[in-house]
Amino acid sequence: MNVKYINPFIEAVMNTMETILRVKPERLAPVLKDSSLTQGDISGIIGFTSKDISGAVALSFPTQTALKV
């Protein structure tokens, strides 16, 4: 996956969390998964499609983190 497609999602999530929730999330390296299973308990999926590419970005949080957010 080309970073030019992923970085805007990461920046938007970071900006939203800092602006609305007033928290500074720790940014870890993105992971390209080969499974549809998520690692967290609460997940949100953002799908995208264009003529050049299609896919999805998943945000997944442990329950305690999601409740605090």
C-alpha positions as CSV (number, residue, x, y, z in Angstrom):
1,M,0.0,0.0,0.0
2,N,1.3,3.4,-1.0
3,V,1.8,5.8,2.0
4,K,0.3,8.6,0.0
5,Y,-3.1,6.9,0.5
6,I,-2.7,5.9,4.2
7,N,-1.0,9.0,5.6
8,P,-4.0,11.3,5.1
9,F,-6.2,8.9,7.2
10,I,-3.6,8.8,9.9
11,E,-3.2,12.6,10.0
12,A,-7.0,13.1,10.1
13,V,-7.4,10.7,13.0
14,M,-4.6,12.2,14.9
15,N,-5.9,15.7,14.3
16,T,-9.5,14.8,15.2
17,M,-8.4,13.1,18.5
18,E,-6.2,16.1,19.4
19,T,-8.9,18.7,18.5
20,I,-12.1,17.1,19.7
21,L,-10.9,14.8,22.5
22,R,-8.0,16.8,23.6
23,V,-5.7,13.8,23.8
24,K,-2.5,13.2,21.9
25,P,-2.5,9.6,20.6
26,E,0.7,7.7,20.3
27,R,1.4,7.0,16.6
28,L,2.8,3.6,15.9
29,A,3.7,2.2,12.5
30,P,0.8,1.3,10.3
31,V,0.3,-2.4,9.7
32,L,-0.9,-4.0,6.5
33,K,-3.0,-6.9,7.5
34,D,-3.7,-10.1,5.6
35,S,-6.8,-11.1,7.7
36,S,-10.2,-9.4,8.2
37,L,-10.0,-10.0,12.0
38,T,-9.4,-6.9,14.2
39,Q,-7.2,-6.9,17.2
40,G,-9.3,-4.5,19.4
41,D,-12.7,-4.9,20.9
42,I,-14.3,-1.8,19.2
43,S,-13.6,-1.1,15.6
44,G,-14.5,1.3,12.9
45,I,-13.9,0.8,9.2
46,I,-13.5,3.5,6.6
47,G,-13.9,2.2,3.1
48,F,-12.7,4.0,0.0
49,T,-12.9,3.4,-3.7
50,S,-11.6,5.3,-6.7
51,K,-10.8,4.4,-10.3
52,D,-7.2,3.6,-9.2
53,I,-7.5,2.0,-5.8
54,S,-10.0,0.5,-3.4
55,G,-9.6,-0.7,0.2
56,A,-10.5,0.0,3.8
57,V,-8.8,1.5,6.9
58,A,-9.8,0.0,10.2
59,L,-9.4,1.8,13.6
60,S,-9.5,-0.7,16.4
61,F,-9.5,0.0,20.2
62,P,-9.5,-2.1,23.3
63,T,-12.8,-1.6,25.2
64,Q,-11.3,0.5,28.0
65,T,-9.7,2.9,25.5
66,A,-12.9,3.2,23.5
67,L,-14.9,3.9,26.7
68,K,-12.4,6.7,27.7
69,V,-12.6,8.2,24.2
